[in-house]
Amino acid sequence: MIEDVADIAFAPALAAIADGRIPGATLGIFTRDGASAVRVAGMAALIPDPEPLTPDHWFDLASLTKVIATTTMILHLADQGRLDLDRPLTDAIPDLRQYDVDGAPERRLTFRDCLTHATHLPAVEPIYTYGGDPARLRAFVLQRAWTGGPPVYSDINFILLGIAIERITGAGLDAWPMPPGLSFTPAGPAVATEACTWRGRILKGEVHDENAFALGGAAGHAGLFGTVAGVLGFARGLLDGSGASSAMLAAIRTATNGHRTAGWERRFPGWHGGDACSGETIGHTGFTGTGLWIDFERGLAWTLLTNRVHPTRHRDSGIFALRPATGDALIAAFSSPRR
């Protein structure tokens, strides 16, 4: 039974909470045949006021924004013929590096390059330290001569994709219709993240990522919030095909840059989803302590949502061991003949 699977899979998170490594955790499981289970334990906030975690709490999904929101938007626009994944970003952003139209490497980057992190762009940049006006910071991103390097997982790739979506649609990312339980503005009680030294307060209901906050709160790389039901609902749409076209599913399931697909990662040895899942598994994680995995071969999806950065990111939360331990425990229980 799925309830037994959930109990077994949630044991590593319960241990992490008991050890004081993370304040709280929510595990959600969904199967292709419609079975689901949710487990919740610990605290939504420790300071300034203790608050127990519930299934209704909204988590800052951090980089799950990249796959749940931005990748989905880009692939929908491609389906509609409003962009070509293998055409350059300049189709949507003609002013990208506009002062070096012949030599700037950024002008040759395609939508697919950014989706699969196959660019020269850096992993991250403290964009928020360059000013406080979102429009000016977008201009900074577009006109900066980025230092080149080998391809890495890059927030800048998805910030550019977010700007491209804004240009194509003529509206901010937060104007895109989102299903229940997913929003750039949480519609219920929010889980606390960090005591931010820059903003001088405990973050609760506002985006944790400094660059996303400085860019207005909704950016291509971060800014989305979600409940466990909202995240599972999104996963269900991919698992049963109701939330994606065949072209979209092919894009997110087919690796074109090592283990990277359009937005997502496919299972690779030692990855965050555990080694027990099938080779037809995709997944992604978020800095705040979130993650989502979909095993298409088994017809199984799970999300582990934690607030591991509360009250600070500067400690060992054990999240890098907790994620694969959860995935391996879940698959073992799900695959057991006694289930």
C-alpha positions in Angstrom: 0.0 0.0 0.0 1.1 3.5 -0.8 0.7 4.5 2.9 3.3 1.9 3.9 5.7 3.1 1.2 5.3 6.7 2.5 6.0 5.7 6.1 9.2 3.9 5.0 10.4 6.7 2.6 9.8 9.4 5.3 12.0 7.7 7.9 15.2 9.5 6.8 13.5 12.9 7.0 12.1 12.1 10.4 15.6 11.2 11.6 17.0 14.5 10.1 14.4 16.4 12.0 15.0 14.6 15.2 18.8 15.3 14.8 18.1 19.0 14.4 19.5 19.1 10.9 16.4 20.4 9.3 13.4 22.2 11.0 10.7 20.3 9.0 9.9 18.2 6.0 7.0 17.2 3.7 7.1 14.2 1.5 4.5 13.7 -1.3 4.1 10.6 -3.4 2.0 10.0 -6.5 1.6 7.0 -8.7 0.3 6.7 -12.2 -2.7 4.6 -11.1 -3.8 7.6 -8.9 -2.6 6.6 -5.5 -1.0 9.3 -3.4 0.3 9.9 0.1 1.6 12.8 2.1 3.8 12.9 5.2 4.5 16.0 7.2 6.7 16.6 10.3 8.6 19.3 12.1 8.3 23.0 12.1 7.5 25.6 9.4 9.4 28.2 11.5 11.7 28.1 14.5 12.2 31.8 14.9 10.9 34.4 15.7 7.8 32.4 16.5 7.7 28.6 16.4 5.1 27.3 13.9 4.3 23.6 13.2 4.5 22.5 9.6 1.2 21.5 7.9 0.3 20.1 4.5 -1.1 23.5 3.6 2.1 25.4 4.0 3.7 27.0 0.9 7.4 26.3 0.3 9.9 28.6 -1.5 10.6 26.1 -4.3 13.9 27.9 -5.3 15.3 26.3 -8.4 12.3 24.0 -8.9 11.1 27.3 -10.6 13.4 26.3 -13.4 11.5 23.1 -14.3 8.0 23.7 -13.0 7.6 27.3 -14.4 10.3 28.4 -16.8 11.0 25.2 -18.7 7.2 24.5 -19.0 6.6 28.1 -20.3 9.4 27.8 -22.8 8.2 24.5 -24.1 4.6 25.7 -24.3 5.7 28.7 -26.3 7.7 26.3 -28.6 4.6 24.2 -29.0 2.7 27.3 -30.1 5.3 28.2 -32.6 6.2 31.4 -30.8 9.9 30.3 -30.5 12.2 27.7 -31.9 14.4 25.9 -29.3 17.3 25.8 -31.7 17.2 29.5 -32.7 19.2 32.1 -30.8 17.8 34.0 -27.8 18.1 37.2 -29.9 14.9 36.2 -31.7 13.2 37.2 -28.5 15.8 39.6 -27.1 17.3 41.5 -30.0 19.1 43.9 -27.7 21.1 41.1 -26.0 24.7 42.4 -26.0 23.6 45.0 -28.5 26.9 46.9 -28.5 28.8 43.9 -29.9 26.4 42.3 -32.3 29.1 40.6 -34.3 31.4 39.2 -31.6 29.4 38.7 -28.4 29.1 34.9 -27.7 25.8 35.5 -25.8 24.2 36.5 -29.1 24.8 32.9 -30.4 23.2 31.1 -27.5 20.0 29.2 -28.3 17.0 28.5 -26.1 18.0 24.9 -26.0 21.6 25.8 -24.9 20.2 27.7 -21.9 17.6 25.0 -21.1 20.3 22.3 -21.0 23.0 24.5 -19.4 25.3 24.1 -22.4 26.6 27.7 -22.3 29.7 29.5 -21.3 27.8 31.5 -18.6 28.8 31.3 -14.9 26.9 29.4 -12.3 25.8 32.5 -10.4 26.5 36.3 -10.0 25.5 38.6 -7.2 23.3 40.6 -9.5 21.5 42.1 -6.5 24.6 44.0 -5.4 24.6 46.1 -8.6 21.5 48.1 -7.8 17.9 48.0 -6.7 15.9 48.7 -9.8 14.6 45.5 -11.5 14.6 47.0 -15.0 18.1 48.3 -14.6 19.3 44.8 -13.4 17.7 43.1 -16.4 19.6 45.6 -18.6 22.7 44.7 -16.7 22.2 41.0 -17.3 21.6 41.6 -21.0 24.5 43.9 -21.6 27.2 42.4 -19.4 30.1 40.7 -21.2 30.0 37.5 -19.2 33.3 35.8 -18.4 33.5 32.6 -20.5 34.1 29.1 -19.1 33.2 25.5 -19.5 29.5 24.7 -19.3 28.1 24.6 -15.8 24.7 24.6 -14.2 23.9 28.3 -14.4 21.2 30.5 -12.9 22.1 33.1 -15.6 20.9 30.7 -18.3 17.4 30.7 -16.8 17.4 34.4 -15.9 17.9 35.0 -19.7 15.1 32.5 -20.5 12.8 34.3 -18.1 13.5 37.6 -19.8 12.8 36.0 -23.2 9.4 34.8 -21.9 8.6 38.3 -20.7 9.5 39.7 -24.1 7.5 37.1 -26.1 4.4 37.3 -23.9 4.6 41.0 -23.0 4.0 40.3 -19.4 5.9 39.2 -16.2 6.4 35.6 -15.4 3.8 35.9 -12.6 1.1 36.7 -15.2 1.4 33.1 -16.6 -1.6 31.0 -15.4 -0.5 28.5 -12.8 -2.4 25.6 -11.4 -3.7 25.5 -7.8 -1.0 25.2 -5.3 1.7 27.0 -7.4 2.2 30.7 -7.5 4.9 33.4 -7.4 2.9 34.8 -4.5 2.0 32.3 -1.8 -1.7 32.2 -1.2 -1.5 30.7 2.3 0.8 30.2 5.3 4.5 30.2 4.1 7.4 28.2 5.4 10.2 30.4 6.8 13.6 30.3 5.1 16.7 32.3 6.1 17.5 35.1 8.5 18.7 37.2 5.6 21.7 39.4 6.5 21.1 41.6 3.4 17.4 42.3 4.0 17.7 42.2 7.8 14.8 39.9 8.5 13.5 36.3 8.6 12.2 35.5 5.1 8.7 34.2 5.1 6.5 34.4 2.0 9.1 36.3 0.0 11.6 34.7 -2.3 14.8 33.5 -0.6 17.0 34.0 -3.7 18.6 37.4 -3.6 18.8 37.8 -7.3 15.2 36.8 -7.8 14.1 39.3 -5.1 16.1 42.1 -6.7 14.7 41.3 -10.2 11.2 41.8 -8.8 10.4 38.5 -7.1 9.5 36.4 -10.2 12.6 35.4 -12.3 13.4 32.5 -14.6 15.7 30.8 -12.0 13.7 31.2 -8.8 10.7 32.8 -7.2 8.0 30.1 -7.4 6.2 28.9 -4.3 4.2 25.8 -3.9 2.3 23.4 -1.6 2.9 19.7 -1.6 -0.4 19.3 -3.5 0.6 21.9 -6.1 4.0 20.2 -6.7 2.4 16.7 -6.9 -0.3 18.1 -9.2 2.4 19.3 -11.6 4.2 16.0 -11.5 0.9 14.1 -12.2 0.5 16.1 -15.4 3.9 14.9 -16.6 3.4 11.4 -15.4 0.1 10.8 -17.0 0.6 13.2 -20.0 -2.3 15.5 -19.1 0.0 18.5 -18.5 2.3 18.2 -21.4 2.4 17.5 -25.1 4.3 14.6 -26.6 7.0 17.1 -27.8 7.3 18.6 -24.3 7.6 15.1 -22.8 10.3 14.1 -25.3 12.3 17.3 -24.5 12.3 16.8 -20.8 13.0 13.1 -21.0 15.8 13.2 -23.6 19.3 14.1 -22.5 21.2 16.3 -25.0 24.0 17.6 -22.8 25.4 14.7 -20.7 22.7 13.9 -18.2 20.8 17.2 -18.8 17.5 17.4 -20.7 15.4 20.5 -21.3 15.5 21.9 -17.8 15.8 18.6 -16.0 18.4 16.0 -15.1 18.2 12.3 -15.9 19.4 9.8 -13.4 23.2 9.5 -13.2 25.4 7.6 -10.8 25.4 9.2 -7.4 22.7 11.8 -8.2 20.3 13.4 -5.8 17.4 11.1 -6.4 19.1 8.0 -5.3 20.6 5.1 -7.3 17.5 2.8 -7.1 15.3 4.7 -9.5 15.1 3.7 -13.1 17.1 5.2 -15.9 13.8 6.8 -17.0 13.8 9.1 -14.0 14.1 12.9 -14.2 14.6 15.2 -11.3 15.6 18.6 -10.0 16.4 20.2 -6.7 16.1 23.7 -5.1 18.6 25.5 -2.8 16.1 26.0 0.0 15.8 22.2 0.4 13.3 21.2 -2.1 13.3 18.5 -4.8 11.0 16.7 -7.3 11.6 13.4 -9.1 9.5 11.5 -11.7 10.2 7.8 -12.5 8.4 7.3 -15.8 9.3 3.6 -16.0 7.7 2.8 -12.6 4.9 5.4 -12.9 6.0 7.1 -9.7 6.7 10.7 -8.6 7.8 12.1 -5.3 8.7 15.5 -3.9 10.7 16.2 -0.7 10.2 19.7 0.6 12.2 21.0 3.4 13.3 24.4 4.9 16.9 23.4 5.4 18.1 27.0 5.1 16.1 28.1 8.2 17.4 29.9 10.1 20.7 29.9 8.1 22.3 28.2 5.1 25.7 28.3 6.9 25.5 24.9 8.6 25.4 21.2 7.5 21.8 20.3 7.1 22.6 16.9 5.6 20.3 17.5 2.6 22.8 16.0 0.1 22.5 12.7 1.9 18.8 13.0 2.8 17.6 13.3 -0.8 19.1 10.1 -2.1 18.3 8.2 1.1 14.7 9.1 0.7 14.6 8.1 -3.0 16.3 4.8 -2.3 14.0 4.0 0.6 11.0 4.9 -1.4 11.9 2.8 -4.4 12.8 -0.2 -2.2 9.5 -0.1 -0.5 7.5 0.6 -3.7 9.2 -2.4 -5.4 8.7 -4.8 -2.5 6.6 -7.8 -3.4 4.7 -7.2 -0.1 3.4 -3.9 -1.3 
